[in-house]
Amino acid sequence: MKFLKTKLAVALLATGLSFAASAADITVAYDSDPVTLDPHEQLSGGVLQMSHMLFDPLVRFTKSYDFEPRLAEKWERVDDTTFRFTLRQGVKFHSGNTMTADDVVWTFNRLKESQDFKAVFSPYEKLVKVDDYTVELVSYEPYPLVLQTATYLFPMDSKFYSGDMDGKDKSEIVKHGNSFASTHVSGTGPFTIESREQGVKIVFDRFDDYWDKQSPGNVDKLTLVPIKENATRVAALLSGDVDMIYPVAPNDQKRVIDTKNIDLTTVAGTRIITLQMNQNSNEALKDVRVRQAIVYAINNEAIVKKIMKGFATTAGQQGPEGYAGYDADLVPRYDLKKAKALMKEAGYEDGFKLSMMAPNNRYVNDAQIAQAAASMLAKIGITVDLKTMPKAQYWPEFDKCSADMMMIGWHSDTEDSANFSEFLTMTRDAETGKGAYNCGHYSNPKVDQLVNQSNAETDPAKRAEMLKEVEDILYNEAAFVPLHWQNLAWGAKSNLNLSPVVNAMNFPYLGDLVVK
């Protein structure tokens, strides 16, 4: 690690006084780098991590799931369907433009056009400008999750992203393509981009005009390098080549703990890891008995114990304990005898073939989990053609639902179980964005109705009952294969004060990171 010291800092050090705020230059290794700089192109953990570095949301989750003001200084409910946000004044974009209500309205309208984000913002009719620093978010019906949604509204520089470049609209959202917004950025966040080599490294510089002067963060330069292999990534940390890594695979955690001047920081996670069963590509998967057999055949408790080394929580439903809709009776259900009986009952006693795809650098031990699942399905006669690939190649294939079974992990964008259904199990609807990541092509009008009703119900108890009924239906119909909720682990040199800036959402607030 390099420390950039001002003359004042050097003078203080010479007198024996500490200077904790010295600007730091650090290198961070993740398992992959963000696939785009456009915050609206892909609703994924990597892009959201990037968004918190280059942009700022209206409000932000704290570690305890409360809300703290960011670009919105305060907020209030005006009536049942109207929420007013007062914006922070004097905030500069990286371009030098000043952020106003016009930028927030422009960003909202763009989000409504995003293939990935429009479902999150579908409850809202409009966002209107009241004055230069006041906006009102208007929902079609009373909506209980306004502040949760606002954590995903990162105002973009409307002047910077408007107009044409090389004959193309600079505001265009291009999925897995090359666009102005995917390669250029002007946000309000703590960092700007000095250079970017996709798949090699991204160099971030501290933004001199960053609005948050109260932030304790002292990272002046941050280099992000993708290291896909778990062993190589942890070796880079232990050798001192990098200062911080994510994730630390379960097999490597003891090495990190046992190494002097290296700390392991862990957080219980809420990201569900699942396998979807594509009813459109494989006739057998339309039979609920076959889907149930697959769920019974996959021993997710063994996966957690042997592959995850206990560093995960076995799942039987979408939302973890503590989420609205959680049902303690919906437990994991490995039963090989039951699985074989269901296959026989469905007329598939001799089994059948199916294709499976999974990433190999998106979730912790993702490829190994897929391999284990394929081996388990062989025990009930299902022959699996498994392909694993880097996430940059996987997501375009996932968007086409290219296999009979596909792995998908999801962290609820609103820390609420309805969001799982909105993206993973509701009927696919290109117009609304609902079911956008439902490659199982599962469809149940009752589930759709209950989720929509829950999103207009402001009574927490009534809402929880609706979402509990959703979980029960999904469980009984084996809408997907629940595996586990993935825990989170970071490794870092001991002089990085990592604990205050990491969270269960896995959006480290690196702008606030203090290097001692």
Steps between C-alpha positions, in 0.01 A plus 500: 500500500614847419423803711489843342613746765468873490778720641278556801465127557875449476554777752249346739661159469841651568371632832361159594135594447273263307329612186220250444346702219798464264374422155543134406557309178355147517441204271183293531447157341147382429406177324395710198469862395178684408394422144384858431522856632131559425314469832176413318625232260504209741342445840787306656721510806809600304329794332345617828839480672635720222204738532582568864851601395418720200151624591291567811141392571228723641513297824720213614457192717695487823646173630184454709266562202403849611518787252748785493480812282730531204400721206162545665545694824150425628172343395134494596179333392262762357204266454429130442667500159745792513844510660704823501881509498703812575828486310841597625623826347843571356569140390734479202518232233840383383450713188469814712125531441283569805240239596139624509150356496520483120769233528294295742191513278710411192654204686161373616361511146803308374458238773141448384643405159766264636431134431645405838376784721155584371338232716651660812346832400174364356294604808565865412302713258750783486768705672435872472707811562357738761795740485873472429563303820168328570345200326189292565477128429142403418382138514188359333381360833618532859844334499686382813855486360573853379823552695623153405448592135675834545821317591516401130449847360852625424463841328686517170640812332221569249703759305798264474290206381279695257561559131673293234846353465607338174137510391373311805283622787726542805216405734429166329503190722665213312480159666836321472606749237722798444335833575606845614367438852669161528842656434471857632393624842408820682358432843500670838688221678826500697706366209560575135655261250858561398521198270316178422610181328205262503600175668844637596464793740313820579679792664282732712611845620349699787263767368640834621155668501320216678212649697532285816765689695397311816606165356797356692621324185865558411548276195645728234554233233344155472597239243249220447639181347289193418647169620259218422674211678441485876848366583675760284296782652578406860867442412515856364372630834732289714803596290420871529433550128148627578353665808146360498315211335144378452385234532709287731391147412404275794806279437732801533358669808718323754815605309386862517416478872834337581710757311651785700382851408217363286137511615191305391175697511176304464132589472195271500355535152151502350584417137313186394681259266260298285465284193218579261323229299414616147150375418521648149810307392438159660156337496571289808543811715139602440397210726486616862595149613825516305584843643423370849721196435789726403458703820487180709808361319730795560649480848556868573593426860794294373595781262509747788696263722754366250538763230419815697670365816198614700538859383142531373145437623303220334184633334154354443338820376592836346513740794717437808381516858412859589354583159126554464347174376752265660338166594692286751323188371654527152816305573754335269366161386770265378348153464646278227238228546221755461673647193518161326134429581395831346704432185328162464158650560565763231603232248871574509624198695778458242592866525568753226764747385522870572750781451626718785696826504669680788756777542845419636589839650177663616396320820711329763596154368238530225658250259558243776137536614373441147725195464370359828138556395563325169646198683202488735252505211680203344377293797140536376590430138535858376805541277630857515702675231665770713680808370664757727642830383616846619214732585578734207410209272233354728263794524431529126422126502279540806308783336419255219413223752736280301487186718243277669640588842677823580659634819391838629576674827294793619533753775170678560530853369261619770601264785153353460383161369261645241801610297613138456165416341489815291815396316529122541154339516234738372375445145743650250370833368732700275281809529507525881832324556340254742657155485800642313732234646245217501675252272285223643208658316295409807163673493219504755235777484438464875866575575488803270183625666630456856831674432326794332252523787780488757670794329190711555446388861640733765389285797816294581308205649262466205787539257702229675209256472473561126871440450488190719231358273727572202785305660265209576382480138853514362609227742213266417535549126881474509527820300880493541775315686597690816861437601624743768536858613860595433706653781760767424870512584767760428870477570713812555819626650448593863556869436181514292203578726268283296219413741319839492472507119387144414144374529266211422400669173861452386530863393816608687497875549865532402476879484483488881784250543771607743853369452704546818 
